[in-house]
C-alpha cells in the first residue's frame, strides 16, 4: 500500500485517484500518523438490505431521518419503516 503525506495527497489528488480507480490503496498521513485511507469503491449487487448487511450502511431508525418528500417512499427505498412496521 502506498503511503503519502497530506500535502502530497492534496497536490497529487488526481493522480492518486487514478491509482485508486485502478485498484490501489493509498494511506494518507499527517505528521507520520495515518489519518485516512483511499480505497476503490466496491460495487455491491442487491438492494439496500444486502448493502446494509455488508456493513456499508448503518441501520437508521425512521425517527433519525429528516427527508423532504414522501417518507414512505424513502423508507421503502432504504429499508427503513416507521416504528412498529415489519420490513
N, C-alpha and C positions, 0 to 999 in steps of 0.2 A: 504494500500500500504506500502510495506517495504521501509525503508529509510536506506541507508548506506553511510558512508564517502567514499571518493575517494580511500583512501589507502585500506580500507576493500574491496571495489569493485575490485581493482586490485589484491589483494591477493586471493580473492574467486570468481574470474570471472567465472570459470567453473561451480561452484555450483549455482551461481546466474543465469547463462544462463539456467541451467536445470529448475530452478524455473520459469523463464520467458517462456520457452517452454511449461511448464505445465499450463500456463495461468496467472501467477502472473505479477504484475508490480512492478518495483523497481526504486525508486528515488535516484539518486546519488548526494551527496552534497560535497562541498568543503568549509571548514570553516563554516559549518552550513547553507550555502546558496545552493539552488538547482542549479545544472549545467547540469544534463542530466536525462533522464527517459528511462529505458529499458522496452519495451513493446513487446508482441508477434506480429509477422508478421501476418497480416490478409490476407488470400487467397482471391483473387478477381477473379470472373468469368468474362469473356468477354475480349474484345480486348483493345488496348491502349486507344481508345477514352473513353470507360467506366471507365477505371482506372483513366485517367486524370480527368474525370467528378467527381470522388470521391475525388479529391484533392491529389492523391498520386504522380502525375507528374505535374509539372508546364508546361504550354504551352511554347514551344520553337520555335521561328521562324527559318526557314531554314538558314537564314543568320547568326545565332548564333552558328551553329554547324560546326565542322570540323571533319568529319568522313572519314576514308580511305575507298576506295572501291566505290561501286555503291550507289550514293546519292539517286537515285530514289527508290531503294530497301529499304534503311533505312527510307526514307520519308514515304513509304507505311507501313512499319512495325510500325512506331511510330506515324502515322497520321500527319506527317509534310510534306507539299508540298511546292514547290517553290512559291514565291510571285506571285499572280495573278491566281493560280490554285485553284479550289474548291475541297474539300475533301469529 
